[in-house]
């Protein structure tokens, strides 16, 4: 049994929660891009482009590839292992990958909470609007830390996330709506993702507010222990 397989066998995961998330995203997959088109054009596209400019690789893990919206922004000189829990979302990501043959990408169905990947593998880990829907986000971030390189150079974590607002009234509203929104969509809207990154063992480098009330933020962190990447 491989190290990764042994690690997965030791996980205690909430299978019902993962199945709920998978079902919601499979259901939404055929219309997902249409639903997000306005905010994708207005905000997300530019944020994705800027994030991927910082990715050096050469080995990169994208957690939650979804319908493949990041694929056009992958640097041509890196290899990206792109995973997702939802077969329906991956089906659409494969179409995007085929339309960008210049991108070196391997698509795999996988749960972020139990990565079937070996330790100390990736130079960069990327996720965009993903840890709002991972059932146990700290466990997912710990798995990302496990597979990130750290023995020689410290791998970096790059996140775009929406999370609980810093404005008290809006935060309370998000708290109240979190459960019904999650039931309907698989998404949590009141996650404290910055704290989750820290709790998982990553060393925070920078948190950048991208919107009012800090609902959208970019998070940069690194794996402790190794020398900084050049």
PyMOL commands that set and color helices and strands:
alter all, ss='L'
color gray80, all
select helices_A, chain A and resi 3-9+15-52+71-73+87-98+137-147+168-185+193-199+212-214
alter helices_A, ss='H'
color red, helices_A
select strands_A, chain A and resi 59-63+79-84+104-109+124-128+156-162+202-209+216-223
alter strands_A, ss='S'
color yellow, strands_A
deselect
rebuild
show_as cartoon
